[in-house]
């Protein structure tokens, strides 16, 4: 059987980190995931709010590096929990148990509107290494308007 799910979205609130009686860390958080398509009439996109849980080191990592509004990628398995509410009604809760968590975007640079990933800062508006600099070449030459007849395929 296969039970694997990967989502990408923004945290709806700060991560809640708890410790079990046996000493294991567990982080609970919710991710807002926008659907790829609009409503029935092509209108606004729908958003799903998905509960997630991360155990041990993964939970500690999420708690340390992610905050409300952070873009996050969660990979894991979908799991249901059955419980009874105060009135005795049976309830079911669905959540993702995170196996792996990734940053969905680079770290924001406080001084400008750019993101920092590793050692290189990328300006979000220009794609250059530093604001005002020339973009790095990708290794591909651009074709002119009349050059498409020279393509080998």
N, C-alpha and C positions, 0 to 999 in steps of 0.2 A: 504494500500500500504506500501511497505517496501523500504526504501532508506537508507542503512547503508553500510559504507565502512571503512575498517581499512587497513592502509599501514604502512610499516616500511622501513626506508631508511635513507640516510644522507642528511643534508641540503646542498644545492648547493651554498648558499650565506648567509650572515648575515641576520637576520630577520629585516624587515622594519616595524617599529611601527609608526602609525599615530593616530591622534585624529580627530574625526568628529566634525562638527560644534556644535552638541549637547553634545559633551564632551565624547563620547564613544571611547574607545581605539580599534584599529583594527591592527592586525599584518598580514603581507603578507610574505610568504616564499615559497620556492620550494624544493621538496624532490626528490632525485634520488633513484628510486626503481629498483633493479635488478630483472629480471624475473627468475623464478625457472628453466627454461630450456634454452638450447642453441639454436642456429639458426637452419635452416632446415637441415644442414649437421652435426649437433651436435657440431658446433663450439662455438665461444664466445657467452656469454650470452648478451642479449639485455638489455638496461636500459631505463626506462621510467622516464621522468621528470614531476612531478605532482605539479601543483600550489595549494597552500592551503591558507586559510584565517582563522584567529581566532579572535573572538570578546571579548571585555571587559577583565575580569580577566584572561581568558585563553590566550588571546593575550599578556597581560602583562607578564604572566608566561613564555611564549615561548620567548619573547624578552629578559627577564632577564637571563634565564638559558641555552639557546641554541645559538650556534655559527655555522658558516660555518664548515661543516665536522662532526657535532654532529649527532649521531645516534638518531633517533626520531621515535616514534610510534604515528600515528595520527588516531583518530577514529571520524567519523562524517558522513556527508551526501554529496553526489555528487550533484553539482548544475551547471547549465549553465547560462552564461550571454551573451546576444546578444547586439551588438554594431555596429556602422558604423565607418570605418576608414576614413582618410582624403579624399580619393578618392570617398567616398560614397558607398563603397562595404560593404555588410552585413557580419559580422564576429560573430563567436560563440566561447566563451572561457569556458572551463570546469575547475572547481576547487572543492576542498574539503572544506566544511565549518566545521571546527574542533569543536566538542563538548568536546572531551577529548584528552589530549596530555600526553604522558608518555616518560620517559627516555628509550632509547633503549639499553643503556649500563651504567655501573657504571661510577663514576667520576674517571678520570685518576689521579694517584698519580705521582707527578712530579719527585720524587726521584728514582723510579724504574718502571719497566714495569708491573705494577699491576693496578687493578681497586679497587676503594673503594666504597662499597655499605653499607649504614648505618654505623655501628660501625666496621664491619669486612672488612678487606682488603684481597682480593683474588688474589693470584699470578697467572697471566694469563698462565704461563708455567707449573706450578706444581699442581695447585688446592689446595694448602695448605693455612693455615691461615696467616702465615708469611713466607717470603722467607727462605728456608732451614729447615723449620719445618716439622713434620710428618703430612700428611693429616688426617683430622678428619674422624672417622669411620661413615659410613652412617647408621649403624644399621642392615645391611645385611651381612651375611657371604658368602664369595666366595666359589664356588664349585670347587673341583679339577677335573682333566680331566676324572677320572673314576667315578665321583659321579652322573652323569646324570641319572643313573638307579634308583636312590633313590627319584626322583621327584614324587610328588603325582598326577601328571596329565599326 
